[in-house]
Amino acid sequence: MAAMKILIFAGSTRQQSHNRRLAAAATEIAREFSAQPTLLELSQFDIPMYNADLEARGTPADVLRLKEEMHSHPAWLICSPEYNGSYTALLKNTLDWASSPVAGHAQWADGTLAFRGKVVATASASPGGLGGLRSQAHLAALLLNLGCWVVPRSHAVGQAHEAFDEAGRLKSGRHLDGMRALLEQTLWATQRLGA
Ligand SMILES: Cc1cc2nc3c(=O)[nH]c(=O)nc-3n(C[C@H](O)[C@H](O)[C@H](O)COP(=O)(O)O)c2cc1C
């Protein structure tokens, strides 16, 4: 059986981002389960702030590239920073563009095509005690609205500034186990749903 493809990305482009670190650590963990992870960096996509007037002049090429990446992976893991109890503007803007219909396009005229039926796990990391957990609840609502199957498990890494070693690995067994359980459930559900 082919290895399960899973797209992993963080809602931050910050150089020292804890959520980018968590996404990279999750990529390694996914390989333990013989999955085929793609670690995507939002910094590699030139996506402006959404504006329908701008969109009317043509959807940016990188939005189409992002839609392709999303659509070609049946499972995703999003590592979500928490800003003011919610997820980041970067993540919202990215997902808004990715879900917006491309007028007249053979494939992407259907706005939610890249989202429907995806099995999506969320995790978060924050220097705070709750580890950004509240951002995941808001993100889950958005994902459900777009037709994703949101994975029931989640994991939040609190005190994230102390959570990773120099090689970017999670130091504590509790966080490693939590991320392993999350990825295992995600891959299991993806297989069961035939997503
Ligand atoms: C505008 C703003 C609001 C924030 N609000 C929260 C918050 O509600 N809860 C929290 O745990 N951290 C909050 N933080 C701190 C972030 O969790 C922290 O900056 C974190 O490092 C961001 O994620 P990153 O490291 O992946 O970039 C906030 C940071 C900013 C800039």
PDBQT file of the ligand as one rigid body, heavy atoms in Angstrom, charges set to zero:
ROOT
HETATM    1  C1  LIG A 201      -0.858  39.831  18.976  1.00  0.00    +0.000 C 
HETATM    2  C2  LIG A 201      -0.443  38.647  19.795  1.00  0.00    +0.000 A 
HETATM    3  C3  LIG A 201      -1.357  38.038  20.616  1.00  0.00    +0.000 A 
HETATM    4  C4  LIG A 201      -0.995  36.907  21.368  1.00  0.00    +0.000 A 
HETATM    5  N1  LIG A 201      -1.950  36.265  22.103  1.00  0.00    +0.000 NA
HETATM    6  C5  LIG A 201      -1.645  35.091  22.709  1.00  0.00    +0.000 A 
HETATM    7  C6  LIG A 201      -2.654  34.316  23.337  1.00  0.00    +0.000 A 
HETATM    8  O1  LIG A 201      -3.823  34.655  23.354  1.00  0.00    +0.000 OA
HETATM    9  N2  LIG A 201      -2.292  33.152  23.908  1.00  0.00    +0.000 N 
HETATM   10  C7  LIG A 201      -1.005  32.693  23.892  1.00  0.00    +0.000 A 
HETATM   11  O2  LIG A 201      -0.750  31.615  24.408  1.00  0.00    +0.000 OA
HETATM   12  N3  LIG A 201      -0.028  33.411  23.287  1.00  0.00    +0.000 NA
HETATM   13  C8  LIG A 201      -0.314  34.587  22.697  1.00  0.00    +0.000 A 
HETATM   14  N4  LIG A 201       0.668  35.299  22.054  1.00  0.00    +0.000 N 
HETATM   15  C9  LIG A 201       2.055  34.822  22.092  1.00  0.00    +0.000 C 
HETATM   16  C10 LIG A 201       2.312  33.813  20.994  1.00  0.00    +0.000 C 
HETATM   17  O3  LIG A 201       1.857  32.547  21.407  1.00  0.00    +0.000 OA
HETATM   18  C11 LIG A 201       3.816  33.772  20.712  1.00  0.00    +0.000 C 
HETATM   19  O4  LIG A 201       4.195  34.994  20.129  1.00  0.00    +0.000 OA
HETATM   20  C12 LIG A 201       4.213  32.606  19.838  1.00  0.00    +0.000 C 
HETATM   21  O5  LIG A 201       5.603  32.513  19.850  1.00  0.00    +0.000 OA
HETATM   22  C13 LIG A 201       3.672  32.753  18.425  1.00  0.00    +0.000 C 
HETATM   23  O6  LIG A 201       3.852  31.570  17.688  1.00  0.00    +0.000 OA
HETATM   24  P1  LIG A 201       5.162  31.258  16.823  1.00  0.00    +0.000 P 
HETATM   25  O7  LIG A 201       6.285  31.098  17.809  1.00  0.00    +0.000 OA
HETATM   26  O8  LIG A 201       4.847  30.000  16.128  1.00  0.00    +0.000 OA
HETATM   27  O9  LIG A 201       5.403  32.411  15.889  1.00  0.00    +0.000 OA
HETATM   28  C14 LIG A 201       0.336  36.429  21.314  1.00  0.00    +0.000 A 
HETATM   29  C15 LIG A 201       1.263  37.075  20.479  1.00  0.00    +0.000 A 
HETATM   30  C16 LIG A 201       0.879  38.160  19.719  1.00  0.00    +0.000 A 
HETATM   31  C17 LIG A 201       1.874  38.813  18.785  1.00  0.00    +0.000 C 
ENDROOT
TORSDOF 0
